[in-house]
């Protein structure tokens, strides 16, 4: 492989990894898609290993690059909100506990007692 191609491949892989690690996280994690992509990325690694073992080391090496990209994408999709930054979204605060309502329901429950199912 020519040195220029190696340099381009290295730069592309580096950009993918930097984007996955340092880029803004997605609005919400997509764990199912991330898991599917992780399986696909590992499958590409296995194919690359099989190709390299059969005597085509150059092709096997080239197949590793898409595997890295797929796994970087899977890692990015699995990321959640980093350190509470919110990803640019405002999250509404939870309302305070209504203790009067809680006391009313607790008093009602103590008068009626727990419901015990009747065995058939």
N, C-alpha and C positions, 0 to 999 in steps of 0.2 A: 504494500500500500504506500503510495507516495506521501511524503512528509506533509504536504499541503492538505491532503485528505484527512490525515491523522489530526492535524491542527483543527480543521473544521469540525470533525467529529467530536474532539475533545471540548471545543467551545460550545457546541450544541448540547452535549451532555451536561456540561457545567451550568449552562443557562437553565436547563430543565431542573437540575437539582437546586439551584439557587431559588428559582421561582417556587418550587414545592416547599422549600424550607423557610425562606425569608419573605415570600409573598403574602399578601393578605389571604386569610382563610376564606373558604366559601361561606355564603350566607348561613347555611346549615350543613352539618356533616351528611354525607350520602354513604352510609356504611355498607349498604348492599352493593352498590355500584363499586365501591372501593374494594370490597372483598372479591368481587368478580374480576376486577382488573388485577388484583394481586395474584389470583390464581392464573390469569392469563400471562402475567409477567413471569411468574415462576415456570410456567409451561414453555415460554420462549427460552428461558435459561436452560431448561432440560433439552430442548431441541438443539440449542447452540452447543451444548456439551456433546450431544450425540453426533452432531455434524463434525465437531472438532476431533472426537475420538476416531471417527471413521477416516481420518486423514485429510480433512479439508479445514485445517486450522484457521486459515484466513476468512473463510465464509463463516465459520463458527464465531470468530471474533466479531465480525460484522453483525451477527445476530444478537450479540449481547447488548448492543446499543439500544434497539427497540425495547428490550426487556427492562433496561434501566429507565427509559422514558415512561413505560407503562407503570412500573412500580413507583416512580416519582409521582405520577398522576394519581395513583391509588392512595399514596400517602397524603397528598394534598386534599383529595376528596374526603378522606377520613378525618381530617383535622376539624376540630370544633373551634369555638370562640377562644382565642388565645388570651389568657390573663384578663378576662372580663372586658376586653376592648369593645365588644359589641359588633364589630364588623361594620360600623357606621349606622347601626340601627339603634333606635331608642327602645328600651325595654321598660314597660310600665311597671312601677313598683306594686308589690302586693298590697291589698288593702289591709288595714289593721284588723286584729281579731275583735269580733263583736262579742265581748264578754257577757253582755246582758242576754243576748240570744243563747249563748252557751249555757248560762245559768238557768234560763227558762227551760231549755231542752233537758238539762240534767235533772231539774226538779220534776219535770213531767215523767221522765224515765223512772225516777225513784218511786213515784206514785203508782205507775202501772207495772213496774217490775220487768224483768227480762222475759222475752217470749221463749218458751220452752216447747219444742216440737213434740207432738204426741206420737208415740211409736205406734205403728199400724199393726 
